[in-house]
Amino acid sequence: MPHHRSHRAHAAVLGSGIAGLAAAGALAPLCERITVFERDDPPAECGPRKGVPQGRHGHILLMDGENALAETFPGLVAELEARGSCRVNFGSELRWFHHGVWKVPYDSRLIVHMQSRPFLEAILRERLAGLGNVKFRYRTAAHELDVEGGRATAVRVREAEGPEETAAADLIVDATGRGSSLVRLLAAHGYPAPREERLALDIQYSSRLYRPRPGSQQPWKALLVAQTPPAKRRLGLVFPVEDGRWIVSLGGYLGEHPPANEEGFLDFARSLEQPDLLAALRDAEPLSEIQALRFPTARWTRFERLSRFPAGLLPVGDTVCSFDPVFGQGMSVAARGARLLAAHVDRDPRAGDPKPYLRALARVVAVPWLLTSSEDLRYAGVEGRRPFWLPWLQRYTHRVFRLTGASAPDYDRLLRVLHLLARPPLLFHPATLARAVGRTAR
């Protein structure tokens, strides 16, 4: 990670979610000035924002995502712990039911930190505000791009009900997420529409804050009761967050939607494959209303396949790929993308050729997209492209998932792939392959 300002560029970052904050932090050592434009009002210290409705629900930073943020914001992990984030050993302190088995507990040495998303965003905003070269402009939405001679030169913004302004910038980072208008803005300047890969999931999840009652004890710090596809389509999780609270999220695919009322929420928890989550709720005090969010489609916009793309323009985060939220990959891939963005700008200070960055970002996205899409497509009702080799992969990974109920080495390999620390071929390690094939033969 570079630690010097290599040029006097001004960067405009559109959006102040995790992707925008990570991008601003990654570019701060390289740019003279960074302006973060955000359409929302200034957020409460640790409160959810209107533009990030998913902020009220359970989130997780996977291990490599946390590593990427810690590189961008040195000392972040220690600060998270000091301010109340919960330290969880993913192998021994997360109780996880998955593909019909409970994962075998073991000391994975994969330590993740769990907190609410608004809490994490507030700490990142504080870090950026203390840098001196990062400025936030709230209630300011981007409407158009100026593109001249194949380069994005400015973004047109409007603050609240004020007049439109032209904000010139050497670099423009689109981190506006699922609602990004980037495809439309490019089309207005004659750029072709990129191909999209889509998965029609029809997921809805409902979440609520709880506090464990004094004296209650659980044999886990975090709990995940996952669906067993294709027969089962419901799941639930309990994640610890700051101030000794839990976020409890229930969700379902293809119309299996948890209600946002007390009786329906508990009935949905009762319908899960294992009773552990419902038992935990009986020993906890509700602290908030139930918040529901619908997520119809996962989407990967293939900007890297365009033959032309404006210089000086760099998309990141959900603007490029919005994953199935059940797998918890979005924040981590955004953090990894911001790290990649900074490396590219260090080599090409004004992003004169963004294509190498877009291709590299596509390689970062490809692995988590494969991991999630291959699982989502186990459901016949999910619409999406099904390669000819997919059934074979799904049969094999199902056997690996079953192995992780008894074999710590196989579970460790799976966790390293899921946490983006290793590539999927690790799941074909000779020992895992032999056990999976042996299981099939038996």
N, C-alpha and C positions, 0 to 999 in steps of 0.2 A: 504493500500500500504506500503510494507516494505521500510525502509529508512536506511538500514545498509548493509554492504557487508558481507554476511554470509559465504562466502568461497572465495578462491582465483582462481576461475574458469576463463578460457578464453572463450569468446563466439565469434563465427563467425556469422555475420548476412549477408545473401545473398540478396542484393537488398536495394535500398535507396529511395523507394517510401514511401507513408504514412505508410504502414504496417511495412517496415523495420525501418523507423525512430521511429515509436511508440514502436516497439519491443526493439530497442537499448535503448531508453529512459526508458522503463519499467525495463530492465535488469541492467541498469547502477548502481543502488544502491546495486545490488547483486553480481556483477562480478568485478574481478580485472581489466580485460581488455576486451574491445569489439572492434572487427575489422569489419567494414562495407565494404563489397566488392560490387562494382558497375561497371557494364560493360560500362556505359556511360562516356563521358568526364565530368570533373567538370562543374557543371551548372553555367550559368550566375546568378547574384544575385537573380533575381526573374523571370528568363526566363524559358520557357518550355524545357523539355529534350527530346532528340530523343527517348529514351526508354519508354517515357510516352506520347504517342501521344494524349491521352485523356486529358492531362494537358491543352490543348488549349480550352477546352469546359467547360460548366457550371458544377459546383460541389456544393455540400452542405454537411455540417456536421449536422447530426441529433442531437437532444438534448443529448441523452445518449452517442453518439460518442464524442461530444464536452466535456461532463463531464469526459469521460474516458481519453481523451487527457489532460484535465486540471488537473486530478489527477497525471498523469505521468509528466507533465510539469507545476508545480505550477506557478500561475501568468500569464498563457498563455492568458486567456480571456482579462485581462486588457492590455496586450501587443498588442494583435490583435487590440483592439479598439484604442489604442494610435497610432498605425502605419497605421491606415486607413481602417481597416475592417469595414463592414457596419452592424449595429445592427438592426435586423428585428424582430418585434413581429409577430410570425407566424400566429396568429389568426386575427390580425387587420391590418397588413401592407403587407401581401401577398394576392393578389387578385387571386383567384384560381377557374377556371372553370373545372368541373369534373363530369362525368356521367350526362351531360346535365343540370347542375345547377351551379350557382355561390355560393361558400361557404358563409355562413352568417358571417359577420365580428363581432368579439368580442375580448375582451382583454384576450388572452390565457395565458399570463405570461410565454409563451414558447418563450424565446428570443434566436434566433440563430444568428451566425455571418457569414456573407457571404464575401468571398474573392476568388481570383483566387487560383487554386491549387498550382502553382509555388510560390506564395506569402506565403502560409501556409508552404510549404516544406522548403522554405528559412529560415523562423523563427525557425522551428524545427531543421534544420541543425545547425544554430547558437547556439541554446541551447545546442545541443550535443557537438559541438566543444569546448564549454566552460567548459565541465565537467572534462576534463583531462584524463579520462580513455576510451574515445571513439575515434577511429582513422578511417578515411575514406581512402579507396584505390580505386581510380577511374581507369577507363580503364582496369578493372581487372574482368574477367569473370570466373565463376566456371564451370568446365567441368566434374568432377567426384567426387564421394565420396569414402573414404576408410572406409570399415566396417569390424571390426574384433571382433569375438566372440559375435556377435549380437549387437555391439555398433558402431555408427558412430564416428570415431576417428579423421578424417581430411577431408578437402575438397581440391581438386586439382584445382588450379587457374592458369590463364595465364594473364599477364599484357601486353596489346597491342600485339606486335609481339615478346615478350620476351619468355624465356623458361618457361615450366610448373613448378610450385612450389607446394609443399605439405604444406598446412597450418593446423597444428594440432589445435584442439579445443576441449574443454570439452563439449560445447554445440554448435550445428549448427542450426541456424534458417533460414528456407527457406521462404523468403519474395519476391521471384522473380516474383510472380504474374501469370497472364494468360499464360505467356510463360514458366512457370517453367518446368524443365526437371525431376522433382522429381520422377515421375512414371517410367520413363526410367532408372534413376539412381538406383532405388530400384530393378528393374527387373534385372539389371546387377549383382546384388548380390543374386539373387534367391528369391526375395520377390514377392508374387503374385500381379497382377494388381488389384487395388481397383475398385469397381463398381462406375460408374458415373451416376449422374442424369443430363440430358441435356434438354434444351429447345431451339429448333431451331427458332430463332426470326427474323433473317435477318433485324436488325435495322441499319439504317444509320442516322447520324445526322451531321449537318453543323453548324458552329459557327463563330461568328464575334464579335469583340469589337466595341462598340459605345460609344459616349459621348453625353448626353442630351444637347441640345442647350441652351445657357444662357437664363434664364427667363422661360424656359419651365417647366411645373408642371404636375405631374401625381397624381392621387388619390391613389397611391400605391407605395411601395418601391420595391416590387418584383411582377412579374406577371407570372402565369402559366396557359396556355390554354391546357388542357389535352384532349386526345382522348376519345370518347364515344364508347367503343367496344360493339358489334363486327362490327358495320357499319362503324365507323370512325377509321382511323389508323394513324392520323397525330397529332403532338403536337408542342408546342413552349413555350419557357420560356425567361424571362428577369430577370437576377439576377444582383444586384449591387455588384461591386467589388471595390477594393482600387483605389484611385486617381479619384474618382467621375465618374467612367466608368460603363458601362453595359457589361456583356456577354450575347449575344443573341444566343440561340441554337434552331434550328428547327430539328425535327426528324420524322421518320415514320417507321412502321413495315411492314414486308412482301412485300418488294419491293417499298413501298411508300417513296422513297429516295429524300431528298431535294437537288437540284443542288448546286454546289459550284461556281456559277456565279451570278452576280448582279441581272439580270432580273429574273432568275429562283428562286433565294433566296426570292425575294419580291413576286413573284407569289405564291410560297409555303406558305409564311406568309398570303397572301390574301386568301388562300384556307382553313385556319383554321376555326373552328366553330364560333369563335367570332372575331370581327374586332379590338380588343383592341391592340394586338401586332403590327399589321401593322400600326395602328395610332401612336403608340409610335415610330416606326422606321422613320416615316415621320418627326418626330420632333427631330431627333438625327443625329449626324455626324459619319459616319463610320471611324474607326481608324485602321483597319487591313484588310488583305485579308480574304476571307472565307475559313475556314479549314473544311474538311470533314473527317469523321471516320466511318468505318463500323464495326458493332458488330454482328457477325453471330449467336453466341450461348452463352447462359448462362449455367454455368456448376458447379456442386457440386461434388467434388471428395470425396468419403466416406472412408477416411483413417481410421476412427474409427472402421470400420467393418473388418479390416484386423486382422487375427489371430496372425500375427507377424509384428512387426515394430521395427526398430533399436532404441536402447536406445540413448539418447543424441541428437536426431533429432526432431525438432519441427517446423512444417509448420504453416504459419499464413497468413491471408489476402487472396488475390485472388488465391494464390497457392491452397487453400482449396476450396473456393467458389467464383466464378465470377458472380455477379448478373446482371440482366437487369439494365443498367445504368440509365434508365428513372426514377427509383425510388430512386436514390441517396443514396443507402445503403452501398456501398463498403467501403468508408473511415471510416464510423462509425463502421461497423462490424470489420474492421481491428484494429481500436483503442480498441474496446472491447476485441478482441482476444489477443492483446498485454498485456492488463491488466490481462487477465486470464493466459497468459503465465508466467508472473512474479509471480503470486500467486502460480502456480505449481512449479516453480523453487525455490521459497522460502521454499516449503515443501520438494522438491526432488532436491537438488542442481545440480546434474548432469543428471537429467532426466533419472534416471535408469529405470523407467517404464513410458513411454510417453502415455500409453493408457488412464489413467484418464484424462489427458489434452485433448487428441483427442476426447474423449467422451464428455467432458464438452464443448469443442469448437463446436462440432456438435449440442449441445443443444442451443448454442448462435446463430448458423447459421439457425437453423430450423425455427424460427419464421419469420425472414425476407424472407427466401426462400418461406415459405407458403404464405406470403402476396403478393410477386411478382408473383410467379408461378400461383396462383389462378387467378390473373388478366390477365397474359399473355395467359393463356389457354382459355380465353373467345374467342380468335380467333381460328376458326377451322383450319386455316392453320399452326398454331404453333404446331410443333411436340414435344411431351412430354407425360409423364405418366399422365393419368387422373383417379384418384381414383373414386370409385362409388359414393362417397358422394359429389364430387366436384360440380355438377350442383346445388344441394341444397344450398351449401355454397355460390355459385356465385349469386343465386337469392336473398338470404338474404342480402349479403353485398351490392348488387346493391340498395336495398331498404334503407339500412342504409346510403349509399352515397347520395341518393336523400334527405333523411331527413336532412342532414347537410347543405342543402341550406336554411333551415328555423330555425333549432333548434341548438342553441349554445351549450347546454349540450351534444347533440349527436356528434356535431363537435368536442368538447373538448375530448370526449372519443376516437374518431377516431384519433385525433392528438397524443394523448398519446400512442396509440398503434403504429402508424407510426413512432414516434420518439423513439421507443423501451424503453419507460418508463413504459409501462404496457403490459400485455400479451393479445392476441386476445380475450379471454373470456370476457374482458371488453365490447366488442361490443355487448354482450348478456346481458348487464345490464337490469334489469327488465323494466325500463322506456323506454329504446331504443327498447327492444323486443316488448313491448306493442305498441309503436308507429309504428314499422315496420309491425307488424301483423295487426294492425288497418288500416294502409294504404292499405295493401293487401285486407282486407275485403271490404274497400270502393271501 
